[in-house]
Amino acid sequence: MVWYVDVVLYGVSGILVAGMALLVAFQERLVYVPVMPGFTKSYSITPARLHLLYENVWLVASDGVRLHAWFIKLFPDCRGPTILFFQENAGNIAHRLEMVRIMLQRLQCNVFMLSYRGYGGSDGYPSQHGITKDAQAALDHLSSRTDIDTSRIIVFGRSLGGAVGAVLTENNPEKVAALILENTFTSILDMAGVLLPFLKWFIGKSSSKGPKILNFLVRSPWNTIDVVDQIKQPILFISGLQDEVVPPSHMQTLYTKAAACNRQCLYVDFPTGMHMDTWLADGDRYWRTIQLFFVNHVPEKREEKEPSESESLSGHYSPILSSSKL
């Protein structure tokens, strides 16, 4: 019996050591992937390839890191909403241009696309502390511009970008009008157990069980679950129910926690949406969902405005919209 206990103890110790080694050595490579296999760090295309009106923007974060961004306008003097878009963890902003092209057309907006440090044309190396500074630099730049309506800046984050956007929105209640989260995780701590199932007993935040004794090793925890209920601005939660990367339950958990403190929350799911293609899965309904969210929470300022068709539907705007609605 003693030998059996020794084997179990050695086995558990081995798992802990292996988990610690993986976390210490490779966690940044799992969380941040600036270069996808088969691609280069540089941009494969620019907005000019899609005939989009844009400018290259160079920013300097508060710690001195030089950052690159594209500011894409619908037309030169567009005063519609401006979306500050934060991408997923893999690839660079060039890989999102086709989606952004449609976004401009359907939402009649401007889009600011930031390359996190270490991504695309930006210098430095990615980390939670650093990317938080990058996001703030982007928002400060937009807020200082005179060619846009700075009262209608909407933060839009997908996956990792949602975690980035949630922190930025909570830190800037006067600068951000609303937040859109799409297929975002509750925490990297919870995602560790999704990517490496044996770690769920040792790492976790909101949903994992066990002692969670390895949490201290995670350098980029991105605890969105701790931030979302502190946000006072309107929040739209977009969830693809076929998400193969982030379990859709993460989005429902985020919504439930936020809605308990914020009555301006809306959750909408898309039954066939996957992690990267929810915007394609039901394109018309997807864009109409965001349009209606803007109408209700980030309206255009006019002295006298006739009610639009979208506004006339506002009485049917439910705080939770499933696939059978909208």
C-alpha positions as CSV (number, residue, x, y, z in Angstrom):
1,M,0.0,0.0,0.0
2,V,2.9,2.3,0.8
3,W,4.4,1.9,-2.6
4,Y,1.0,2.7,-4.2
5,V,0.8,6.0,-2.2
6,D,4.4,6.8,-3.2
7,V,3.6,6.2,-6.9
8,V,0.5,8.6,-6.7
9,L,2.5,11.3,-4.9
10,Y,5.3,11.0,-7.4
11,G,2.8,11.2,-10.2
12,V,1.1,14.3,-8.8
13,S,4.5,15.9,-8.2
14,G,5.4,15.1,-11.8
15,I,2.3,16.7,-13.1
16,L,3.0,19.8,-11.0
17,V,6.5,20.1,-12.2
18,A,5.6,19.6,-15.8
19,G,2.8,22.1,-15.5
20,M,5.1,24.7,-13.9
21,A,7.8,24.1,-16.6
22,L,5.2,24.5,-19.4
23,L,3.9,27.7,-17.9
24,V,7.2,29.3,-17.2
25,A,8.8,28.4,-20.6
26,F,5.9,28.7,-23.1
27,Q,3.0,30.7,-21.7
28,E,3.7,33.8,-23.8
29,R,3.8,31.6,-26.9
30,L,0.4,30.3,-26.1
31,V,-1.2,33.6,-25.2
32,Y,0.4,35.8,-27.8
33,V,1.0,34.6,-31.4
34,P,2.1,37.6,-33.5
35,V,3.2,35.4,-36.4
36,M,0.9,32.5,-37.5
37,P,2.4,29.5,-39.3
38,G,3.0,30.2,-42.9
39,F,2.9,33.9,-42.5
40,T,5.3,36.7,-41.7
41,K,5.2,39.4,-39.0
42,S,4.7,42.1,-41.7
43,Y,1.4,43.0,-43.1
44,S,0.3,40.8,-46.1
45,I,-1.9,43.6,-47.4
46,T,-2.8,47.2,-46.5
47,P,-6.2,48.9,-46.5
48,A,-5.3,50.4,-49.9
49,R,-5.6,46.9,-51.4
50,L,-9.3,47.0,-50.5
51,H,-9.7,50.6,-51.7
52,L,-10.2,51.9,-48.1
53,L,-9.4,55.5,-47.1
54,Y,-6.9,55.3,-44.3
55,E,-3.9,56.8,-42.6
56,N,-0.9,55.2,-40.9
57,V,-0.7,56.3,-37.3
58,W,2.4,56.0,-35.1
59,L,1.9,56.2,-31.3
60,V,4.2,56.0,-28.4
61,A,3.0,54.1,-25.3
62,S,3.6,55.6,-21.8
63,D,6.7,53.3,-21.4
64,G,8.2,54.5,-24.7
65,V,7.3,51.6,-27.0
66,R,6.5,52.7,-30.6
67,L,3.2,51.4,-31.9
68,H,1.6,51.3,-35.4
69,A,-2.1,51.6,-36.2
70,W,-4.4,52.1,-39.1
71,F,-7.2,54.7,-38.9
72,I,-9.7,53.7,-41.6
73,K,-12.5,56.2,-42.4
74,L,-15.7,55.6,-44.3
75,F,-15.2,59.0,-46.0
76,P,-13.0,62.0,-45.1
77,D,-15.4,63.9,-42.9
78,C,-17.3,61.0,-41.5
79,R,-18.8,61.9,-38.1
80,G,-20.4,58.6,-37.4
81,P,-19.3,56.3,-34.6
82,T,-15.6,55.4,-34.3
83,I,-14.8,51.8,-33.4
84,L,-11.5,51.1,-31.6
85,F,-10.9,47.5,-32.6
86,F,-8.8,45.1,-30.6
87,Q,-8.0,41.8,-32.4
88,E,-7.6,38.2,-31.3
89,N,-4.2,36.9,-30.1
90,A,-3.0,35.4,-33.4
91,G,-1.8,37.2,-36.6
92,N,-2.0,40.9,-37.2
93,I,-4.5,43.6,-38.1
94,A,-4.1,42.9,-41.9
95,H,-5.8,39.6,-41.4
96,R,-9.0,41.4,-40.2
97,L,-9.3,43.9,-43.1
98,E,-12.0,42.1,-45.0
99,M,-14.2,42.1,-41.8
100,V,-13.4,45.8,-41.2
101,R,-14.3,46.7,-44.8
102,I,-17.8,45.3,-44.3
103,M,-18.0,46.8,-40.8
104,L,-17.5,50.3,-42.3
105,Q,-20.2,49.8,-44.9
106,R,-22.8,48.2,-42.6
107,L,-22.2,50.4,-39.6
108,Q,-21.3,53.7,-41.4
109,C,-18.4,54.1,-39.0
110,N,-14.7,54.8,-38.7
111,V,-12.4,52.0,-37.5
112,F,-9.1,52.4,-35.6
113,M,-7.0,49.2,-35.8
114,L,-4.1,49.0,-33.3
115,S,-1.2,46.6,-33.6
116,Y,-0.3,45.4,-30.1
117,R,3.4,45.7,-29.2
118,G,5.3,42.9,-30.9
119,Y,2.6,42.6,-33.6
120,G,2.6,43.9,-37.1
121,G,4.6,47.2,-37.4
122,S,4.8,47.8,-33.6
123,D,8.0,47.4,-31.6
124,G,8.4,45.6,-28.3
125,Y,7.2,42.3,-26.9
126,P,3.6,41.5,-25.9
127,S,2.6,41.3,-22.2
128,Q,-0.6,42.1,-20.3
129,H,1.1,45.1,-18.7
130,G,2.4,46.4,-22.0
131,I,-0.7,45.8,-24.1
132,T,-2.8,47.6,-21.5
133,K,-0.6,50.7,-22.1
134,D,-0.9,50.2,-25.9
135,A,-4.7,50.3,-25.7
136,Q,-4.6,53.5,-23.5
137,A,-2.3,55.2,-26.0
138,A,-4.7,54.4,-28.9
139,L,-7.7,55.7,-26.9
140,D,-5.9,58.9,-25.9
141,H,-5.0,59.5,-29.5
142,L,-8.6,59.1,-30.7
143,S,-9.9,61.3,-27.9
144,S,-7.6,64.1,-29.0
145,R,-8.7,64.1,-32.6
146,T,-10.8,66.9,-34.0
147,D,-12.0,65.1,-37.1
148,I,-14.3,62.6,-35.3
149,D,-17.1,62.7,-32.8
150,T,-15.2,61.8,-29.7
151,S,-18.4,61.2,-27.8
152,R,-19.1,58.2,-29.9
153,I,-16.0,56.0,-29.5
154,I,-16.9,52.3,-29.1
155,V,-14.4,49.7,-28.0
156,F,-14.8,46.4,-29.9
157,G,-12.7,43.4,-28.8
158,R,-12.8,39.8,-30.0
159,S,-11.3,37.0,-27.9
160,L,-8.1,38.4,-26.3
161,G,-9.2,41.8,-27.7
162,G,-12.2,41.6,-25.5
163,A,-10.1,41.3,-22.4
164,V,-8.0,44.2,-23.6
165,G,-11.1,46.3,-24.3
166,A,-12.8,45.5,-21.0
167,V,-9.8,46.8,-19.0
168,L,-9.6,49.9,-21.2
169,T,-13.4,50.6,-20.9
170,E,-13.4,50.2,-17.2
171,N,-10.5,52.6,-16.8
172,N,-12.0,55.3,-19.1
173,P,-15.7,55.9,-18.3
174,E,-15.5,59.4,-19.7
175,K,-13.9,58.5,-23.0
176,V,-15.6,55.2,-24.1
177,A,-19.2,55.4,-25.0
178,A,-19.9,51.6,-25.2
179,L,-18.2,48.2,-25.3
180,I,-18.7,45.2,-27.6
181,L,-17.3,41.8,-26.5
182,E,-17.2,38.9,-28.9
183,N,-16.2,35.4,-28.0
184,T,-14.1,36.5,-25.1
185,F,-12.9,34.4,-22.2
186,T,-13.5,34.9,-18.5
187,S,-9.8,34.6,-17.8
188,I,-6.6,33.1,-19.2
189,L,-6.5,31.2,-15.9
190,D,-9.7,29.4,-17.0
191,M,-8.4,29.0,-20.5
192,A,-5.4,27.1,-19.2
193,G,-7.6,24.2,-18.3
194,V,-9.3,24.3,-21.7
195,L,-6.0,24.2,-23.6
196,L,-4.2,21.8,-21.3
197,P,-7.0,19.9,-19.4
198,F,-4.8,18.4,-16.7
199,L,-4.0,22.0,-15.5
200,K,-7.7,22.7,-14.6
201,W,-7.0,21.2,-11.1
202,F,-4.1,23.6,-10.5
203,I,-5.0,26.7,-12.4
204,G,-8.3,28.5,-12.6
205,K,-10.4,31.6,-11.9
206,S,-14.2,31.4,-12.1
207,S,-15.0,27.9,-13.3
208,S,-12.1,25.6,-12.5
209,K,-12.1,23.4,-9.4
210,G,-9.1,22.4,-7.3
211,P,-6.5,24.2,-5.2
212,K,-5.3,26.4,-8.2
213,I,-1.8,26.5,-6.7
214,L,-0.2,27.4,-10.0
215,N,-2.1,30.7,-10.6
216,F,0.8,32.7,-9.4
217,L,2.9,31.5,-12.4
218,V,0.6,33.0,-15.0
219,R,2.1,36.3,-16.1
220,S,-0.9,37.4,-18.3
221,P,-4.0,36.3,-16.4
222,W,-6.4,38.8,-18.3
223,N,-9.1,38.4,-15.6
224,T,-12.0,39.8,-17.6
225,I,-14.4,38.3,-15.1
226,D,-13.0,40.7,-12.4
227,V,-13.4,43.7,-14.7
228,V,-16.7,43.3,-16.5
229,D,-19.0,44.0,-13.5
230,Q,-17.1,47.3,-12.9
231,I,-18.0,48.7,-16.3
232,K,-20.8,51.3,-16.3
233,Q,-21.1,51.8,-20.0
234,P,-23.5,49.8,-22.3
235,I,-22.1,46.4,-23.2
236,L,-23.0,44.1,-26.1
237,F,-22.0,40.4,-25.7
238,I,-21.8,38.5,-29.0
239,S,-21.4,34.8,-28.7
240,G,-20.8,32.2,-31.4
241,L,-22.2,28.9,-30.0
242,Q,-19.9,26.8,-32.1
243,D,-16.8,28.5,-30.8
244,E,-14.0,25.9,-31.0
245,V,-11.5,27.9,-28.9
246,V,-13.3,29.7,-26.1
247,P,-16.2,27.7,-24.6
248,P,-19.4,29.7,-25.1
249,S,-20.1,29.4,-21.4
250,H,-17.4,32.0,-20.8
251,M,-19.5,34.6,-22.6
252,Q,-22.6,33.7,-20.7
253,T,-20.7,33.9,-17.4
254,L,-19.4,37.3,-18.3
255,Y,-22.8,38.6,-19.3
256,T,-24.5,37.2,-16.1
257,K,-21.9,39.0,-13.9
258,A,-22.1,42.2,-15.8
259,A,-25.9,42.3,-16.0
260,A,-26.2,42.0,-12.3
261,C,-24.6,45.4,-11.9
262,N,-25.3,47.1,-15.3
263,R,-28.8,47.3,-16.8
264,Q,-27.4,48.3,-20.2
265,C,-26.1,44.9,-21.1
266,L,-27.3,42.8,-24.1
267,Y,-26.4,39.2,-24.9
268,V,-26.9,37.8,-28.4
269,D,-25.9,34.3,-29.5
270,F,-25.3,33.0,-33.0
271,P,-25.9,29.2,-33.2
272,T,-23.5,28.5,-36.1
273,G,-20.9,31.1,-35.2
274,M,-17.3,29.9,-34.6
275,H,-14.5,31.7,-32.9
276,M,-13.3,33.8,-35.9
277,D,-16.3,33.7,-38.2
278,T,-19.4,34.7,-36.1
279,W,-19.6,37.9,-38.3
280,L,-20.0,35.6,-41.3
281,A,-22.2,32.9,-39.8
282,D,-25.4,35.1,-39.9
283,G,-24.0,38.3,-41.5
284,D,-27.2,40.3,-41.8
285,R,-28.5,39.5,-38.3
286,Y,-25.0,40.1,-36.9
287,W,-24.7,43.6,-38.3
288,R,-28.3,44.5,-37.5
289,T,-27.6,43.5,-33.9
290,I,-24.8,46.0,-33.7
291,Q,-26.7,48.7,-35.6
292,L,-29.6,48.4,-33.1
293,F,-27.2,48.5,-30.2
294,F,-25.7,51.8,-31.5
295,V,-29.2,53.3,-32.1
296,N,-30.2,52.5,-28.5
297,H,-26.9,53.3,-26.7
298,V,-24.7,55.5,-28.9
299,P,-27.2,57.6,-30.9
300,E,-26.2,60.3,-33.3
301,K,-26.7,63.7,-31.7
302,R,-29.2,65.9,-33.5
303,E,-31.3,68.8,-32.4
304,E,-34.4,67.5,-34.2
305,K,-34.4,63.9,-35.3
306,E,-37.2,61.9,-36.9
307,P,-37.5,58.4,-35.4
308,S,-35.9,55.8,-37.6
309,E,-37.1,52.4,-38.4
310,S,-34.6,50.9,-36.0
311,E,-35.7,53.2,-33.2
312,S,-39.3,52.2,-33.7
313,L,-38.2,48.7,-32.9
314,S,-36.6,49.7,-29.6
315,G,-39.5,48.5,-27.7
316,H,-38.6,44.9,-28.7
317,Y,-35.0,45.3,-27.6
318,S,-34.6,42.5,-25.1
319,P,-31.7,42.3,-22.6
320,I,-31.1,38.7,-23.9
321,L,-31.6,37.9,-27.5
322,S,-31.2,34.2,-28.6
323,S,-31.1,32.8,-32.1
324,S,-34.9,33.0,-32.3
325,K,-35.0,36.7,-32.0
326,L,-33.7,39.6,-34.1
